Amino acid sequence: MTENATRDQRTLNGIGEIWRWLMHRGPKGTLKHISKKGPRELLRLVKLYLRTIRAHRVNRNFDKRYRINTWGGLRADQMDIVGGNQDCSEIYAPMPEKTFHHVMRSIDVDFQNFTFVDYGSGKGKILLMASEYPFKKIIGVEFARDLHVVAEKNVLRYENKKQCCFDIEPQLADACEFILPEGNCVLFFFAPFFGPVLHRVLENIKRSLEDNPRQVAIVYMDDDVPHSKIVEVESAVVSWGFFFSHPLRNLPFDPGALMPVQGKVWLSR
Ligand SMILES: C[S@@+](CC[C@H](N)C(=O)[O-])C[C@H]1O[C@@H](n2cnc3c(N)ncnc32)[C@H](O)[C@@H]1O
């Protein structure tokens, strides 16, 4: 592991720890607990504490603005899952808003001729944010029934003057079973799954495009830097021979992200 990756892993562990303390002890109890640590550890934990609180506030505000519920979630082993692939699932966390719009503005395609797909759509935050772009249709694939039900409610409640795609369909399904829509697609992944599930989903995409060539953009975003799957996805996608890497301008600082997000975009020729 590189020095950066070790630091990111410590940050990730620290944020997880603080999150648990906040849940069990509340903000006051957490601060009291942290204040008992030595000066260096205290400084590190206070920084992480502030970062966690800030992300919490930004994400809560997003939900309040649209009267929906996308923040907070459960691990796959606590949920009712369709199919048997929870061992390869990442935990639910919604995509930070600022980062999402930055990525969308970097994708140079005519959205009106594209269907947007979010693989592992959780409570539907990405589906709602994507509806600010003029896609033909937006589809979400989520295998956790509890999250899917919340996504359906969110889609019904969401009101945003900037919304310009109203055909939003959250589907309850394992991503491995999902059949790619006809026509051009933007396929979005925010760290949903790994291992055999990731391989199978990529293989399905490849086969669909070989059978029926069309324009596709693949976006893979990740906020788990030490265990990032970006290199793995890149080597698969590039090896197919019909995708090339699309430049993504430097991602901005996003106060809604618990961990820094990174990502890559590939376009088919
Ligand atoms: C990091 S969350 C992203 C949520 C959503 N895309 C967003 O940004 O708001 C990853 C999601 O992938 C879902 N997931 C994991 N494995 C899956 C699978 N095999 N099929 C469908 N969804 C899956 C998880 O339940 C979780 O909701």
Ligand as a Chemical Component Dictionary entry (heavy atoms), coordinates in Angstrom:
data_LIG
# 
_chem_comp.id                   LIG 
_chem_comp.type                 NON-POLYMER 
_chem_comp.pdbx_formal_charge   0 
_chem_comp.three_letter_code    LIG 
# 
loop_
_chem_comp_atom.comp_id 
_chem_comp_atom.atom_id 
_chem_comp_atom.alt_atom_id 
_chem_comp_atom.type_symbol 
_chem_comp_atom.charge 
_chem_comp_atom.model_Cartn_x 
_chem_comp_atom.model_Cartn_y 
_chem_comp_atom.model_Cartn_z 
_chem_comp_atom.pdbx_ordinal 
LIG C1  C1  C 0  -22.258 3.387  -2.780 1  
LIG S1  S1  S 1  -23.980 3.011  -2.941 2  
LIG C2  C2  C 0  -24.440 4.128  -4.248 3  
LIG C3  C3  C 0  -25.906 4.551  -4.170 4  
LIG C4  C4  C 0  -26.400 5.453  -5.294 5  
LIG N1  N1  N 0  -25.832 5.137  -6.572 6  
LIG C5  C5  C 0  -26.116 6.911  -4.967 7  
LIG O1  O1  O 0  -25.021 7.358  -5.261 8  
LIG O2  O2  O -1 -26.950 7.563  -4.342 9  
LIG C6  C6  C 0  -23.892 1.428  -3.739 10 
LIG C7  C7  C 0  -25.252 0.777  -3.932 11 
LIG O3  O3  O 0  -25.099 -0.403 -4.724 12 
LIG C8  C8  C 0  -26.057 -1.359 -4.284 13 
LIG N2  N2  N 0  -25.645 -2.689 -4.778 14 
LIG C9  C9  C 0  -24.586 -3.422 -4.345 15 
LIG N3  N3  N 0  -24.520 -4.587 -5.002 16 
LIG C10 C10 C 0  -25.563 -4.601 -5.886 17 
LIG C11 C11 C 0  -26.025 -5.538 -6.860 18 
LIG N4  N4  N 0  -25.405 -6.714 -7.053 19 
LIG N5  N5  N 0  -27.099 -5.213 -7.610 20 
LIG C12 C12 C 0  -27.735 -4.024 -7.434 21 
LIG N6  N6  N 0  -27.361 -3.107 -6.505 22 
LIG C13 C13 C 0  -26.278 -3.382 -5.755 23 
LIG C14 C14 C 0  -26.005 -1.193 -2.769 24 
LIG O4  O4  O 0  -27.141 -1.751 -2.131 25 
LIG C15 C15 C 0  -25.941 0.328  -2.642 26 
LIG O5  O5  O 0  -27.206 0.892  -2.569 27 
# 
loop_
_chem_comp_bond.comp_id 
_chem_comp_bond.atom_id_1 
_chem_comp_bond.atom_id_2 
_chem_comp_bond.value_order 
_chem_comp_bond.pdbx_ordinal 
LIG C1  S1  SING 1  
LIG S1  C2  SING 2  
LIG S1  C6  SING 3  
LIG C2  C3  SING 4  
LIG C3  C4  SING 5  
LIG C4  N1  SING 6  
LIG C4  C5  SING 7  
LIG C5  O1  DOUB 8  
LIG C5  O2  SING 9  
LIG C6  C7  SING 10 
LIG C7  O3  SING 11 
LIG C7  C15 SING 12 
LIG O3  C8  SING 13 
LIG C8  N2  SING 14 
LIG C8  C14 SING 15 
LIG N2  C9  SING 16 
LIG N2  C13 SING 17 
LIG C9  N3  DOUB 18 
LIG N3  C10 SING 19 
LIG C10 C11 SING 20 
LIG C10 C13 DOUB 21 
LIG C11 N4  SING 22 
LIG C11 N5  DOUB 23 
LIG N5  C12 SING 24 
LIG C12 N6  DOUB 25 
LIG N6  C13 SING 26 
LIG C14 O4  SING 27 
LIG C14 C15 SING 28 
LIG C15 O5  SING 29 
# 
